[in-house]
Amino acid sequence: MSPERFMKNVESSTSTLYQVASAAGVSPATVSRFLNGTAKVSEDKRRTIERVIDELNYKPNRLAQSLKIGSTRTIGVLTQSLESGYFNRAMVGIEDAVKAAGYALLIMSGHWHADEEAERVELLIGRRVDGVAILTGNMSDQQILDFSKRVPIVAFGRDVQGARTHGFCLDNYRGACEAVEYLIAQGHRRIAHIAGPDDHRDARARLAGYHDTLARHRIEADPRLVVAGDFSESGGLLALNGLLAANLRFTAIFAANDLTAYGARLALYRRNIRVPEDISLVGFDDLESSMYTTPPLTTVRQPLYDAGIGIGRRMLAMLAHEQPEGEVPQLSLIVRESVRLL
C-alpha cells in the first residue's frame, strides 16, 4: 500500500471533524488544535466544543494525529510504588487532567532506587512518550535536567527548574508544624516522632517542622523520642517497638506518614496500649483507609488528587510551549478520633 493511500485510510474518520467545527461555530483547524491541546479558546468556546464532541460522539483517529504531528499522545509517569494509595491518588489526578486533551498515561515504577528510576525514564523515552511526570524518587536533579533535554518533564516533590523541566512541592514543613501544634494545643509535651528516611526531602521537612514547633513553644526536644522509620507499616511497627522497649515516657506520637502510623498502631495494640486513651497518634497523608482505622486517624491531608491535576495541567502547558503555572495545593489537618485532650 502506498503511503498516500495509507494516510487516506487512517484519516477516514476525520471527515466528521468538519461536522464538529460547523456545529460549534469554529474552524476545523481550531477543533484540531483543541484536540491536540494547543488551542487557546475561551471557557465558553471550550465547553461548546466539548459538548458538540460528546453529542456527535466524535472519536478522533489517534493514529492519524500521531503521524501528522509527531506525537504519541502519551505521557509517561514514573511512580515509586504501584501499590501505594499515596501515589495512586496523584496518578488519578494526572489522568483526569490530560484525558480531555486526548492523552493517555504509560506508568512505570522506580521502587525508590535511583538506578531503576533512570532506567524506567529511559524506557519511557524509548516508547516515544510526549512528556514524563516524575513522582518524587531518588534520582538527582541533574539527572532529571539531563533527561529533560530529550523530553519535557514535570517533577512533583522537587524544586528543580529548567528550560523543559518544571518542579513543584507541597509544603510538608507547614503540614508538620500544624500537626505538632495541634498535639501541643491538646496538652501534649512529650511527643515522639517516627521519622521517614533521612535522605528523603519530605521526611526532612516534616522532621524540621516537628523540631521547630517544639522550639516555638519552648518545649525541650528529647532526641531519644525521634526514631527512624522508612515510610512503611513495618518501619512504624519496628520503630515503636524500639521506643517502648527503651521505657521512654511520651503521651503522643507524630508519625511521618499514615503507613508508619498504621504500624505504630499495631505495636501499641500488641502491648494493650489504647489509642487515644493512653497514647495519642497523628499521621501524615490522609490515605483513604485512615478514616477506617481503629480509632479513625487524625492526620495531615495531602491533596494528592489536586496535585495530580496540577501536574497534568503543567504538562499540557509545556507540550503547548507555554509557561507552566498554577497554584500549589495547601495541606490541612484532618481531626478525627486518635488524639486525646490531656
Secondary structure by P-SEA (a helix, b strand, c coil): ccaaaaaaaaaccccaaaaaaaaacccaaaaaaaaaccccccaaaaaaaaaaaaaacccccaaaaaaacccccbbbbbbcccccaaaaaaaaaaaaaccccbbbbbbbbccccaaaaaaaaaaaaaacccbbbbccccccaaaaaaaaacbbbbbcccccccccbbbbbcaaaaaaaaaaaaaaaacccbbbbbccccccaaaaaaaaaaaaaaaaaccccccccbbbbcccaaaaaaaaaaaaaacccccccccccaaaaaaaaaaaaaacccccccbbbbbccccccccccccccbbbbcaaaaaaaaaaaaaaaaaacccbbbbcbbbbbbbccccccc
